[in-house]
Amino acid sequence: MVPMVYLDHSATTPLDPEVLQAMMPYLTEEFGNASSVYGLGQRARQAIDQARDEVAAFYGVEARDVIFTSGGTEGDNFALRGIAYRNADRGRHLITSTIEHDAVLRSVESLERDGFEVTRLPVDRYGLVDPDALRHALRPDTTLVSIMHANNEIGTIEPISDLVAVTREHSDAYFHTDAVQSTGKIATRVDELGVDLLSMSAHKLHGPKGVGCLVVRSGVRLEPFMLGGGHERNRRAGTENVAGIAGLAKAVSIAQRDMAQNIAQLTALRDRLLEGVLDRIPAAEITGHPAKRL
């Protein structure tokens, strides 16, 4: 059998052996519920706390700012719906772009059916959002702007810091970014991007499927939509996926360790591929920005 050459890492990635090793104890003998008060449960709680510290350090935030989720789709839904409903008394206008992930686009469609108003910003030929377009779209009743960090189809990296600066200058709206595709590939520190909320998914960076996190800057309040126990500081109910969370933490740790080397190697491979395609197929067109891209 010819070995498979896998070229779809933007869809999902293989599980790193180090990640699997970090997960295995919590899939076998350390199977405790992190809410239990006895030793087995408390060891699970300690694993979650340690993972939260590691993920928080990766994003440049405090541990309490990290909410573990089931992945990017839940994180996007939680960010948009949580901010919209929590702040509905001061405004019902949201801004996003036309090329967001469906988790964002479907969320704002749902909010529109509930009486919210949504402005969808166009993008240029490269997929970039114009900060001036955002400036003109902001209103006194705007409560949230949601623009993805890097596009999942064409790889264009949005000017998030510039868009955040415009938002801060002209409104009191919160800013959310979907960093599912960018996490582990480029720098995604929340303190550098300046965003209020950031969502990610572990399986895009050699972590397990079914786990991710929503980073929420201290002081930002969301309306919870998964109700039950007091998990995740009363923000997201449900027994924690201890093995998945441990795997997520190991995945971001590996990404941090190897990022510089990976960027250099993958950029060289990408450029070599594009040069080869254009050399052999001169009529081919490259989608996305020629430089500001993953």
C-alpha positions as a printed Julia matrix, in Angstrom:
294×3 Matrix{Float64}:
   0.0    0.0     0.0
   1.28   3.45   -0.92
   1.68   5.62    2.21
  -0.84   8.43    2.44
   0.4   11.98    2.03
  -1.91  14.09    4.19
  -2.29  17.69    3.01
  -5.46  18.81    4.8
  -4.14  20.09    8.12
  -6.52  23.06    7.99
  -9.38  20.57    8.37
  -7.82  18.58   11.2
  -4.44  17.32   12.34
  -3.13  13.95   13.53
  -2.8   13.56   17.27
   0.74  14.22   18.45
   2.17  11.2    20.34
   3.14  13.5    23.23
  -0.47  14.66   23.43
  -1.77  11.09   23.52
   0.71  10.28   26.28
  -0.53  13.26   28.32
  -4.14  12.13   27.88
  -3.77   8.41   28.62
  -3.8    8.52   32.44
  -7.2   10.26   32.39
  -8.6    7.72   29.91
  -7.52   4.82   32.12
  -6.73   4.71   35.82
  -7.16   8.46   36.56
 -10.79   8.53   35.41
 -12.15  10.66   38.25
 -14.81  13.36   38.07
 -13.12  16.68   38.82
 -16.09  17.71   40.99
 -15.59  14.8    43.4
 -14.06  15.59   46.79
 -12.01  12.39   47.22
  -8.54  11.71   45.87
  -9.41  10.44   42.39
 -11.56  13.47   41.7
  -9.11  15.91   43.21
  -6.3   14.62   41.01
  -8.54  15.26   38.01
  -9.18  18.78   39.35
  -5.44  19.36   39.7
  -4.91  18.24   36.1
  -7.52  20.74   34.89
  -6.02  23.53   36.98
  -2.54  22.84   35.63
  -3.86  22.72   32.06
  -5.68  26.0    32.57
  -2.47  27.64   33.79
  -0.58  26.4    30.72
  -3.24  27.54   28.24
  -3.5   30.92   29.98
   0.26  31.43   29.74
   0.15  30.56   26.02
  -2.44  33.27   25.4
  -1.0   35.81   27.83
  -4.0   35.91   30.18
  -4.92  34.9    33.71
  -6.05  31.34   34.42
  -9.54  32.52   35.35
  -9.9   33.95   31.83
  -9.89  30.48   30.21
 -13.18  28.62   29.75
 -12.83  25.08   28.43
 -15.34  24.18   25.71
 -16.05  21.4    23.23
 -14.26  23.27   20.44
 -14.31  26.26   18.13
 -17.98  26.09   17.19
 -19.11  26.18   20.81
 -16.62  28.94   21.58
 -17.93  31.1    18.73
 -21.54  30.5    19.71
 -20.79  31.23   23.36
 -18.93  34.45   22.56
 -21.55  35.9    20.22
 -24.68  34.81   22.01
 -23.21  35.33   25.47
 -22.19  38.92   24.77
 -25.31  39.76   22.76
 -27.8   38.64   25.4
 -25.77  39.88   28.35
 -25.59  43.39   26.85
 -28.96  43.58   25.1
 -30.12  46.33   27.43
 -27.47  48.73   26.1
 -27.51  47.75   22.44
 -28.62  45.13   19.93
 -26.21  45.75   17.06
 -23.36  43.41   16.12
 -20.69  43.56   13.41
 -18.96  40.69   11.65
 -17.56  39.98    8.17
 -18.92  38.11    5.18
 -16.2   35.43    5.26
 -16.45  34.19    8.84
 -16.75  30.53    9.76
 -20.31  29.18    9.72
 -20.23  29.0    13.51
 -20.2   32.8    13.53
 -22.43  33.35   10.5
 -25.14  30.99   11.75
 -24.94  32.49   15.23
 -25.6   36.01   13.98
 -28.43  34.73   11.78
 -30.01  33.25   14.9
 -29.54  36.52   16.75
 -31.2   38.4    13.9
 -34.26  36.19   14.3
 -34.3   37.26   17.95
 -34.38  40.94   17.02
 -30.7   41.83   16.9
 -29.3   43.82   13.98
 -26.15  42.6    12.24
 -23.78  44.44    9.89
 -21.65  42.17    7.69
 -18.5   43.9     6.48
 -17.28  43.11    2.94
 -13.7   42.1     2.22
 -11.31  43.01   -0.58
  -9.98  40.62   -3.23
  -7.55  39.17   -0.71
 -10.14  38.59    2.0
  -9.08  41.53    4.19
 -11.5   43.6     6.24
 -10.93  47.35    5.84
 -10.58  49.16    9.21
 -12.29  52.19    7.65
 -15.31  50.04    6.81
 -15.46  48.97   10.44
 -15.16  52.57   11.58
 -18.19  53.58    9.5
 -20.21  50.57   10.69
 -19.75  51.17   14.43
 -22.75  52.69   16.21
 -23.6   53.74   19.76
 -25.64  50.55   20.15
 -22.91  48.2    18.85
 -22.04  45.68   21.55
 -19.79  43.21   19.72
 -17.43  43.01   16.74
 -16.41  39.51   15.64
 -13.68  39.14   13.0
 -11.68  35.93   12.55
  -7.91  36.03   13.0
  -7.04  33.88    9.95
  -9.46  32.63    7.34
 -10.08  28.9     7.26
 -10.38  28.72    3.46
  -7.79  31.11    2.02
  -5.46  31.67    4.98
  -5.58  35.47    4.94
  -4.57  36.99    8.28
  -6.82  39.86    9.31
  -5.36  43.07   10.83
  -6.89  42.31   14.21
  -4.85  44.81   16.23
  -5.85  47.62   13.83
  -9.49  46.57   13.93
  -9.42  46.44   17.73
  -7.89  49.94   17.84
 -10.69  51.31   15.64
 -13.29  49.62   17.83
 -11.79  51.04   21.02
 -11.57  54.55   19.54
 -15.13  54.75   18.3
 -17.25  52.54   20.56
 -17.6   50.57   23.77
 -18.16  47.31   21.88
 -16.39  44.11   22.8
 -14.14  42.41   20.22
 -14.11  38.66   19.55
 -11.81  36.77   17.21
 -12.06  33.2    16.01
  -8.46  31.98   16.26
  -9.17  28.35   15.42
  -6.94  28.4    12.33
  -4.23  30.72   13.63
  -3.54  29.15   17.02
  -0.29  27.23   16.89
   0.68  28.68   13.51
   1.28  32.34   14.38
   1.33  34.41   17.58
  -2.1   34.61   19.18
  -1.47  36.26   22.54
  -4.6   38.03   23.67
  -2.62  40.76   25.39
  -0.91  41.58   22.06
  -3.97  41.3    19.81
  -6.0   43.37   22.27
  -9.2   41.34   21.87
 -11.77  40.71   24.58
 -12.65  37.17   23.54
 -10.81  34.48   21.55
 -12.01  31.01   20.59
  -9.89  28.01   19.58
 -10.04  24.26   18.98
  -7.42  21.69   19.95
  -7.71  19.41   16.93
  -6.27  22.08   14.62
  -2.87  21.88   16.34
  -2.33  18.15   16.85
  -4.62  17.98   19.88
  -7.75  15.88   20.44
 -11.13  16.51   18.87
 -14.02  17.65   21.04
 -12.15  20.17   23.19
 -11.16  23.81   22.92
 -11.43  26.98   24.92
 -12.89  30.45   24.94
 -10.55  33.06   26.36
 -12.5   35.88   28.0
 -10.67  38.97   29.2
 -11.1   39.73   32.9
 -14.15  41.9    33.51
 -16.06  40.74   30.42
 -19.35  39.1    31.38
 -21.25  36.59   29.26
 -24.71  35.11   29.51
 -24.18  31.34   29.92
 -26.18  29.09   27.63
 -25.09  25.68   28.94
 -26.84  25.46   32.29
 -26.43  22.96   35.09
 -23.72  22.79   37.73
 -21.21  25.46   38.64
 -18.44  24.32   36.32
 -16.0   26.79   34.76
 -16.76  29.46   37.36
 -20.52  29.16   36.66
 -20.02  30.02   33.0
 -20.19  26.63   31.23
 -21.92  23.7    32.91
 -21.02  20.07   32.33
 -18.57  17.48   33.66
 -15.14  18.42   32.37
 -13.39  16.41   29.66
 -10.25  15.88   31.73
  -8.35  13.85   29.14
  -9.23  16.3    26.38
  -8.24  19.29   28.49
  -4.9   17.68   29.36
  -4.37  17.0    25.66
  -5.22  20.59   24.76
  -2.66  21.91   27.23
   0.04  19.61   25.89
  -0.8   20.61   22.3
  -0.4   24.33   22.98
   2.8   23.63   24.92
   4.23  21.79   21.91
   3.03  24.54   19.58
   4.78  27.16   21.69
   7.99  25.12   21.75
   8.09  24.4    18.02
   6.38  27.44   16.51
   9.43  29.32   15.25
  10.88  26.24   13.58
   7.52  25.27   12.09
   6.89  28.75   10.7
  10.23  28.77    8.9
   9.82  25.25    7.52
   6.18  25.54    6.45
   6.63  28.99    4.93
   9.46  27.65    2.77
   7.38  24.66    1.69
   4.36  26.83    0.95
   6.37  29.26   -1.15
   8.08  26.43   -3.02
   4.71  24.87   -3.84
   3.22  28.14   -5.06
   6.26  28.9    -7.2
   6.05  25.45   -8.74
   2.34  25.76   -9.5
   2.72  29.21  -11.07
   5.73  28.07  -13.08
   3.85  25.13  -14.55
   0.4   26.73  -14.73
   0.94  30.43  -15.49
  -2.81  31.1   -15.63
  -3.3   29.88  -12.05
  -4.44  32.42   -9.47
  -3.47  32.36   -5.81
  -6.39  32.96   -3.48
  -5.81  34.96   -0.33
  -3.3   37.67    0.46
   0.15  37.13   -1.12
   1.99  38.03    2.1
  -0.47  38.33    5.0
  -1.38  34.66    5.07
  -0.78  31.49    6.98
